[in-house]
Amino acid sequence: PWGKGLIELSTMGSKWEIEKFTGSNDFGLWKVKIREILVQQKWVEALKGKSQMPANLSAEDET
């Protein structure tokens, strides 16, 4: 199992463990790691916010 200080992200056979941002670690590096995963998985659109979501998106897909 992974430690308390790690975030585990997984999808379709890929798995990442990233250190949680605690305020004492390097935010810039943490942000780059998280963003890279989002880009790689084509989830980066989620960073644009709810106002940028397609109008026909179901309530389930919004969460």
C-alpha positions as CSV (number, residue, x, y, z in Angstrom):
1,P,0.0,0.0,0.0
2,W,1.0,3.6,-0.4
3,G,1.7,6.0,2.4
4,K,-0.4,8.7,3.9
5,G,1.6,11.4,2.1
6,L,0.8,10.2,-1.4
7,I,-2.0,10.7,-3.8
8,E,-2.8,7.7,-5.9
9,L,-4.2,8.3,-9.4
10,S,-5.0,5.4,-11.7
11,T,-6.8,4.8,-14.9
12,M,-7.0,2.0,-17.5
13,G,-3.8,0.3,-16.4
14,S,-1.8,3.4,-15.7
15,K,-1.0,4.3,-12.1
16,W,0.8,7.3,-10.5
17,E,1.7,8.1,-7.0
18,I,2.3,11.8,-6.3
19,E,3.3,13.3,-3.0
20,K,0.4,15.4,-1.5
21,F,0.9,19.1,-1.5
22,T,1.5,20.0,2.1
23,G,2.7,23.6,1.8
24,S,6.2,22.6,2.7
25,N,7.0,20.9,-0.5
26,D,7.7,22.6,-3.9
27,F,4.4,23.7,-5.3
28,G,5.8,24.4,-8.7
29,L,7.1,20.8,-9.1
30,W,3.9,19.4,-7.7
31,K,1.7,21.4,-10.1
32,V,3.8,20.3,-13.1
33,K,3.4,16.6,-12.1
34,I,-0.4,16.9,-11.6
35,R,-0.8,18.9,-14.8
36,E,1.3,16.4,-16.8
37,I,-1.0,13.5,-15.7
38,L,-4.1,15.5,-16.7
39,V,-2.7,16.4,-20.1
40,Q,-1.6,12.8,-20.7
41,Q,-5.0,11.4,-19.9
42,K,-6.8,14.2,-21.8
43,W,-8.3,15.5,-18.6
44,V,-6.7,18.9,-18.8
45,E,-10.1,20.4,-19.9
46,A,-11.2,20.0,-16.3
47,L,-8.8,22.8,-15.3
48,K,-10.8,25.3,-17.3
49,G,-13.7,25.3,-14.8
50,K,-17.4,24.6,-15.0
51,S,-18.1,27.7,-17.2
52,Q,-16.0,26.1,-20.0
53,M,-17.8,22.7,-19.9
54,P,-19.9,21.8,-22.9
55,A,-23.6,22.8,-22.6
56,N,-24.8,19.2,-23.3
57,L,-22.7,17.6,-20.5
58,S,-24.7,15.4,-18.2
59,A,-24.8,16.1,-14.5
60,E,-23.0,12.8,-13.9
61,D,-20.2,13.8,-16.3
62,E,-19.8,17.2,-14.5
63,T,-18.6,15.5,-11.3
